[in-house]
Amino acid sequence: MKIFLVYGGKSAEHDVSILSAFSILQAIYYNYYSVQLVYITQDGNWLKGRIYNEAPLNEDDLRLTIANAQPILPSDLKEGNAVIFPVLHGPNGEDGTIQGLFEVLNMPYVGAGVLASACAMDKIIGKQLFQQVGIPQLPYVAVTKNGYKDHQGEILAECEGSLIYPMFVKPANMGSSVGISKAESRDELIQAIDEAFRFDRRVIVEQGIEARELEIAVLGNDEIRTTLAGEIVKDVAFYTYESKYLDNKVELQIPADISGELQETLQYYARKAYQTLDGSGLSRCDFFLTANNEVFLNEVNTMPGFTPFSMYPLLWQNMGLNYGDLLEELIQLAKLRFEKKQQIEVEQL
């Protein structure tokens, strides 16, 4: 079977995607699959690289150009006996847009569908959905660029009236700490909102708290499995994109040193969030845990990083599922979801 490994992309998380793709190429079971590289440049051009039947030695082999790859159309991915494995992070990768393309092409693909991808990626919509089902979250204020331009004073007053400093300001549709700033004063809040608007026209201002950061990995379609929680051990207020992915400065503790009762609480909310989104394939659910053992859902990431030091595969490794077997499960889940969808369509005829 052929795997179309789609990576790169136009988002600020382009380099993370390359790291994830290279890691997957090191671990996929080549006795079952050949892997066709499909690279999306930062300009949005699609390039088809070589087919791999064994792991590449160099990450730079994945940085394709016109000189060593063939320009293609997205529709060229339609092929029988193949599965698409997208490892695209951020806008145009895990926000439902490219998932919609795969649905139109009627191809099986790894990961969440259109609805789950779009709702999880949009922090404002995600918070509204999770609020409806009673999943605890931090207080926040949603801000749009046009509204902020016309009513800046009122919006700043709303933030200061319902939240206290420090506040964290985030683009609504970014991940991996891109565009996120901490604000300790009104001047810093203004700067943080302006910075977030560089990445999105919708922004969320969220209450900052002293808390531990815990993450649960989720796997499955209709039958959902969760891991024990892992913890990001912090020595700073928050980690930047560079710290998380390029400098490898983040220390992970797996499993987290918490009680069994808290583990069950986190797993319960992770499953509930996954079901609320109609998740499939995989997700990583991120939580805050206060000193008083209060739990708050931070966000759900439907295409978490797959680098060698990423939390998601390490959480499953702790549960006894190694990287290669994890990739195999994800591919089989993609095929199973596609087959069930095809069966429903046939029954409707």
C-alpha positions, 0 to 999 in steps of 0.5 A: 500500500502507498502512503502519501506523506503530506507535510510542510505547509504555509503556516508558521509551523512549517519546520515542525511539520518537516521534523514530524515527517522525518520522524515518521519516515524513520519508523513506518513499517516499509515491509507493508508500505511505500511512502510517497513524499508530498511537500507543500512549500511555504508559498503553497505549491505542491511538490511530489518527491521520491517514493521511499521503501526505506528510511532516509538518512537526512532530514534535508532530503525532505526540503524539496524544490522544483529542481528535485521534485515534480510540481503536482495538483492536489487532485493528483493524490487521488489513487486507489489502494493508498492512504494519505498521512497529513502531518501538517500543523496550524492553519491549512493543515489541521483546521479542516481545510485540507481535510475537506480536500481529502473528503472531496477526493474520497481518499482515506486519511489519518487524523480528525475529520473536517468538523473536529479539525476546524472546531479544535483549531479555533480556540474561540469555537472550541471553548464555546463547545466545551462550555456547552458540555460542562468541561471546565475552562479558564475565563476568556475574552474573544476579540475580533480585529474589526471590533478592536479597531473600532472599540479598543478602549471598551474591549480593554476595559472588558478584559480588565473587568473580567480578567486579572493580570497576568493574561495570555493573548493567543491567535484563535487559529494557531498552535505551538505557542506561535503568536502567544504573549504574556501581558502584565499591564495594559501596555503589554496587553495592547502589544500582545493583542497587536502581536496576535493579530499578526497571525489571525483576525480573531484573538483570545485573551485568557486568564493567566494562572499558576498551574502545571501543564498536563497532557493526555494522548487520545487514540481511536474512532468510535472506541476511544483510548487514552494514556496516562497524563504527562507533564511539561515541567516548566522553569519559565512562565511559558515556552515559546515555539522555538523552545518547544520544537527547535531548541528541545528545551522542554522537559517532559515527565511521563507519567505525571506525578499526580494521584490516580483520581486526578489521572481519571479526571483528566482522562474523563475530560479528554474523552469527553472533549474528543467526543464533543468534537467528533474526534477520530484518529488522534488528538492531544488534550492539554490541561492546567492543574492548579495547586488546589487540584482544579483542572481546566482544559486548555485546548485540543490538538488534532495533529500534535507534533510527531518529532522524537521528543514530542509528547504525543508519541512518548505518552503512548510509548509509556503505555507500551505502544511504540512509535512504529506500532502507533503509526500502524494503528493510525493508518488502520484507523484511517482505513476503518473510518473510510470503509465505514463511510463507504458502507454508509454511502452504499446503503443509502443508494 
